[in-house]
């Protein structure tokens, strides 16, 4: 049997595009490699002016460097790419077109799949940090519209401790404070949207709290970690016999 090379390291089939941040990443966060049962390959895009980042200038500041980073991950042998930054969701099509391997920028890509499974009277809940940034322009990049798939969106209160930690890229916060933020968001969403049949965690930083969110909401919760490991099983199919 002949073996073939071409890369420096091997077996890391999922590549993860990372922002250059310093905030803590719990096990369960996409930026903590111990979250996953499979090896992943990180690529940190540096020298971005994230403090000046907003919806209007995201393309100018993010798109080109992240396209170059995606190409590098493909060159290094990755078979699929995801991201840790929700701002990149608006560039799903551009990133996917830049490489020849699958790209999934956000769990919102699951909405058509989840909708098919739900009772028609139920909605998909979307939990995010900044609700005003989630709208049809985002959904359209991912191939669907809220005109066809009813959703209810809930975000963190302005200047919440959770957002200060992750959006403002701070170094530390009490875990119990973060849990309270997640608890308040989940309970508020379910009280205001009792017709929620499933929840998508749009923000990757919510992922460590998936179990808490599911216990509080009582509905299935779809996060980036489950999507990543499912994608890995599709690009590296197990041997059954």
N, C-alpha and C positions, 0 to 999 in steps of 0.2 A: 504494500500500500504506500503510495507516494503522498507526502504531506506538503502543503503549500503555505508559504508565508506572504508577507506584504505589509504587515502592520507591526507596531512596536509591542502592543499588548492585545490580548484576545479574550473572548468570552463575554465582553461587556456590550450586549446587543442594543440596550436602550441608552441613548444619549440624552442628557438633561442640560439644557441651556440655563445658566444661572446669571442673575444680576450680581454685581459685586457689592455685597452687603455684610454687615457685622452683627445683626440681631441674632439672638439665640434660636437654634433650631432643635426642637424636641425630637425624640424618636417618634416617628409618625409624620414629620415634616418631610417634604420631598427633598430638601437640602441636607438631610441626615441619612447617610448611606446605610446605617443600621436599621432603617425603616423597612428595607426590602429583603426578601428571601433570595433574591437574585442579584448578581453584580450589575452595577450601573456605572456609566462613565459621565463625569461632570466636565463641563466647559464653562468657565467663568468669563463673562464679557466685562472687561475692565475699562476704566477711564470714561464712564458715562456720567453725565451731569444729572443724576437721578433727583437731586433736590429741585431741579427746574422742570421735572417731568410732569406733563399733564396730557389730557386727551387730545389737545390741539397740536402739540408738538411731538407726540410720541413717534410718529413716522420719521420725522427728521432725525431724532436722537437715537432711535432704536433699530430701525429696519435694516440699514446697511450693515452695521456691526453684527447683528444677530444672523443675518443671511450668511455672512462670512463664517461665523461660528458654526452654523448648521452644516456648511460645506466641509468644514474641518472635521466635524464628528463623523460625517459620511466617509471621508477619506481614511479615518482611523478605524473603520470597520463597523460602526454602528448600523443597525438595521432598522431603527425607528428613533424618532426624536420627540421629546416633549420639553416643556418649559416650566419654570417656577414663577413666571411673571405674567399676571393677568393682562397687562397692557399689550402683550404680544398676541392676544386673541384676535385683535383687529387686523392682524397680518397673517392669519391662518393661510389664506390662499397664496400670498407672496412667498411665505416660508416653504409651503408644500411644493410650489413650483420651482423653488431654487435648488431642490435636491431630487433624487430619484427614489428615496425611501420614504415611508409614511411619516407624517408629522401630525401630532395632536397637541395643540397649544393649550387646551382647556377642557375641563369636564363637560362644559356646555355642549360639546359635540355629541353628547349622549342623549340629548333631549328627544330627537325623533324615535330613537330606540325605546326610551322609557315611556314615551307617549303611547306607543303601540301596545304596551303591556297594561296600561292603566284603564280603569273604568272611565268612560267618556265624560262623566260628570266631575271628575277629579282634575286638579291642576298639579303642575310640577312646581314645587317651591325652589327658589334660588336664594341661597345665603351667600352674601358677599360683604366686603368691607365698605365699599362705596356704591350704594344702590343707584345713584344718579348716573353712574358711568355704564350701567348695564341696560342696553336697549336694542332695538331691532338692527341698528348698524352692526352691532356685535354679533347678533344671532345670524344675520345674513352672511357674514364671513364664514360661518360654520354650517351654512346650507339650510337654514330654516328661518321661520318667522313666528313671532308671537300671534300673528293673525291666524295661523294654522295650529299652533301649539300653545294653549293657554298656560301662562306662568304667573306666579306671584313672587315678587322680589322683595327681600328684606336685607337691610344693611346695618352696620354698626352705627350708633349715634356719633355725631360729629365730635371729634377730639376725644374719643373713648380711649382708655388705657391700651386696649388691643391695637387700635389704629396707630396710636403714638409709638408703640413698640415696633410694629412692622412697617408702617408707611414712612415714619420718620427715621427708621433705622437706628433705634436706640439699643443700648447694650444689655439692659436688664429690666425685668419686671417680675413681680410675684406670680407664681403659677396659679395660685388661688384667685388672684384678680382676673387673670385671663379666663379661667373657668367660669367666673361669674359673668364676664362679658358674653361668653358663648351661651351660657344658660339664659341670660336675659334676652338675647337675640332669638334663640330657638323658641322659647315660651311666647315671646311677643309675636313671632311669626305664626305660630300655630293658633294663638288666640284670635289674631286678625284674619287668618286664612284657614279656617277649619276644614275646607275642602281640599287641602293638600294631600296628595296620594303618594308622593315621593319627594325627596329633597336632593338637589345637586349642590355640592359645595364648590362654588365658583372660585373661591380663594383657596390656594394651596395651603396657606397657613392654618386653615381650619382643620386640616386632616388629622392632626393628633387628637382632636376632640370628637372624632367620628362616632365613637361608642356613646359618648355623653349625649351628642345630638340625637342619635337614634333612640336612646332610652327616653329622652324627654319628648320627642316628637311621636314616637310609636310608628314611624313609617320607614321604608327602605331609604338608605342614604348612599348616594353615589359620589365618591371622591376620586381624586387623582391617583391615589395609591392602588385602588382596585383596578382602575383603567390601565395603569402602567403594567401591572402584573398580568392582566388579561392580554395586553398587547404583546408582552414577552412570550406568552404561551402560543401566540399566533405566529410569531416570527421565528420561534424556536420550538416547534411542536414536539411534545413528548413522544417517546417510543412506547407503543402499547403492546407490542409482541416481539 
